[in-house]
Amino acid sequence: MGRCSCYVRPLSYSISPHTPTPRFLCTNTSKTPTEFTTLCSKGLLKEAFEAFRSHIWSDPPLFSPLLKSCIQTQSLSVIQQLHSLIVTSGCFLDKSVTNYLLNAYAKIGDLRIAVRLFDVIPRRNIMSCNILIGGFVQNGDLESARRVFDEMTERNVATWNVMVLGLTQFEFNEEGLSLFSQMHSLGFIPDGFTLGSVFRGCAGLKDLYMGRQVHGYVVKSGLESNSVVGNSLAHMYMKSGSLGEGEKVIKAMPVTTVVAYNTLIAGRAQNGFSEGALDQYNIMKTAGFRPDRITFVSVISSCSELATLGQGQQIHTEAVKTGCSRDVGVISSLVSMYSKCGCLDDSVNAFSESEKADVVVWSSMIAAYGFHGKGKEAIKLFNRMDQEGLEANDVTFLSLLYACSHCGLKDKGIEIFDTMVEKYKLEPRLEHYTCVVDLLGRSGRLEEAESFIRTVTVKADTIIWKTLLSACKIHKNADMAKRIAEEVLRIDPHDSASYVLLSNTQASAKRWKDVSEVRKAMRDRSVWKEPGISWFEVKNQVHQFCTGDESHPQLMEIDLYLKELTWEMKLRGYVPDTGSVLHDMEAEEKENNLAHHSEKLAIAFALMNTPEDYPIRVMKNLRVCGDCHVAIKYISDIKNREIIVRDASRFHHFKNGKCSCGDYWSRTKEEINLVCLFVHGLSGVLRL
């Protein structure tokens, strides 16, 4: 490709000024060019061309509507036919026509022909260069786009816009903002499109300081009422964690649009206000606006976070009615929503109905299997994805590692991690390393897991250390737990989960003095344990339960029901795990404490208020404790009910006295070893 200096090059085609008019064209000048444009917009190219032959030859820019129609229909063959006519008719000398042609090739994605055409355009100008840069950006080839940009000796605002847009669109945000600063320093006046891209870059970096500076420029330049600028500005504030400032920008806009509602809904969802997002969705519909695919992605994701199955199903129906249910983004959200609401079969159905599933949809389904403890199914799906030629990304591998971690597939998980690094050449993120630590820790290889953390190139955060701390609790390694807790608290002295995990581990070892010291340290630093909360949805109403909260109107009946249920469980062999209670108290008091855990209250309420064949789906903000895990298995057997519990880490499907996790999630090291010996012995018997 030659240097883009926008000068006239020698004409490469040999064109005679007496080129005959193509024979298949007829003359009919009774119609107007407006009718010509209408025919083109309807895709009736042959009719338009035959009827307006004389207009086209006398006014070459009329090739533009024809080429635009080809872009809409992605008709490469028709573009090539028009290209031939442009050359043979002599219209190739018209720079506007050649730019229209170049734009058609670039927009349709045939950059090979676009580059060849660019190199032979006789009168190329800044617009020619901008079109080619835009084509490269559209295809994700930022390196080629930047090369054309750097070779230009003359630029306009549109040149800078397309380059800044490309960089921020593909999350090269720092480079995009740097280019914007360079543009401004050279005296170019940013317009609404420039500022929209700049705010996108600020949002990607969560750079409130830079965002506020650019906001000041917007106010001075009077562009506050520009819808592109306003929505991008609001998005920047919300993505950077300043929801209030973002909402102020939306409310100050002179006209409310679907884009404004989408920005507000997505902002609330991203900042953890899922209920507020759903409220805004209802306001949007009441105001008469039609939700689009972007709306549905946000509200379905909000249903995922709240685990409100009824609302999610209703919104799914609305997406079907509006024709958005086949969009890959919506499908991915549906797969995740049904999974997080405990309906894995519905996730599979949503995935199966996807006609053009991309890597995001496949990754969502792999994650859904992992979340429900079906690691082998997740691996099979990954193999299918590989066979179909879809290249896995870092999110796919994170979902796979998560699945292996939650199913005890240690060796397979390590193999997948090595495949990601060696075969796919993907750079592991801290989340990938955390999954490996979880795999090692849960299998009892605590020292190896600690060594792994200390040798990785990425700086460790509280999550990776807490993952190991949790493994210390499972394997009752109190000494190591104390050392690992110090690592967490060095990073975040107010992390309540670390104090609780350390306290749990010390309590399991009956080190009550150490437990008291941990509790004292929490009080001295004003750190409070997050209370356990469970909730259950029935008839589109969510009922919430918290230990010690006596506000529920049916609490007395629930308490009585639980006492009767506990008595029946004890007849079946249930023994309350009072060793898991973190305080040194009387056995009866410990039992009473265990009996009123939030998940037990929620399950008792659900049993009292639903039909006998109705599956119970309970959500919990923390991990299910070992005692509740055992108790729910007994309850599922006694009541012959399927009980699905989503805790902070995964789903547990309880049925006929068993759990889908195979008790892997709640076993100690000694229990795992005992089970392994039992299985090994049973295998020997079967061989005999």
C-alpha angles and dihedrals in degrees: 000000000000126000110286100232095135097236128139114271126200112274111258096198123078102226126175116216087223096058105155120242110257109265098231093064118095129198119247116150097165093094124073129239088247088066088048091056090048092053091050093049089054091052093248093136099153092052092046093048096047094046098047105039095128093046092053095051093047094042109032094183085074085082084076098077089047092052093044089055090052090053091053092050094037089232105167094168092056091048089054091050090050089047089057092049092048090055098043093046094053093243089122087086090066107091094205091056093049090049090052089051093047090049091052093054092044095048093047089052101245096131094161091068091036092058092047090049092047091055093055101039104126097209107026118166141175090294090056090055093045091052092052092047089051091051091053091047091050089055094045094247097135093160093062091042091054091047092056090045093051092048094055115106092192128038139175133202091272089058092055091042096056092047095047089046092052094050096048093041090059091041099253083135101157091051091047093052091046090054090050090053089050091050092051093047090053091058101255112145111230116228131200094282092051093050092046090058092044092053088049088056092048089050091051090052093037085229104164093171094058091039092055091048091054089044088059090053090051091054093049093048094048095238096127092106093053105112095214092050094043096050093044091049092050090048090051093054094046095045088050091055098259099117095161094057090047092052090050090056092051093048091049093055112109095224127036114217138176088261090055092050090047091051091051095045093047091046093055092045093049092049094053098260096122094154089052090051091055091046090053090049090057091048089051092054092045089054089058100253119142113230116233133201092280090054092051094049090056098044094043088050088052090054087051092056093046092040089222101159096180093056091043092054091048092051090046088057090050090051090053091051093052093047094244098112093091095056109113092228091053092045091051090051091048092051090052095042096052090044093052091047090056097254103121093162090058089050089054090049092051090049093048092052092057109108097188105027112182129200091276092058092047091048090050091054092047089051090049091055090048093048089056094048096254099131096156091054089049091054092047090052091050090053090051090050090052091050091053090057099249111143113228118230133204092276091055091053092046089055090049094049090047090052092050091046092054094048101044093249093146100157093044090048093053089047091052091049090052090047091053092053102036105032103028095033091222119158109235117237124213089264091060091050089049091056090052090051089050091051092050095041097050091050089056098254093128099151091049090050092051092048089049092055092050094050103046116106094229117085110255118242132198093269096060092047091047089051089059091042089056090052089052088057092050091051094038094235098158096172094053091043090059092052094047092046088058089057091053095046091048087063097037116012091186099054102130095191092063093053090049094048091049091046090049092051093049091046091052088055089047091239093149094168090058090046089054091050091052091049091049091050089052092052093046091053094040092242115154129195114246107248119241110252127184128182138190129196121217126165090355091302122114118219115199127201130192129177109260094014109124098179099102110106093223096047096116093050090046091051092051091046091052092051091054091045093049090051090053091047091053090053087057092051105271114154116188111240096232089166089075092061107104099217132073100242141132117294093243091052090049091052091050089050091053093046092060100052109138096246092054090051091050093048092048090051090048092050090051096049108038136067117268094252095046115114112234117226115190125179124205132188095214136041117288107252122235094252093051090047091057093041094052090053089057091046093052089053097044095047095034089229133138108237118192117193124187112198130176092283111031150329125286117200109200117195134153091355095308136101128221090232089064086231088286090126095057104034125113122224091260092052092049091051090048092052091048090053090048093051091046090051092047090052089054091052091050091051089054 
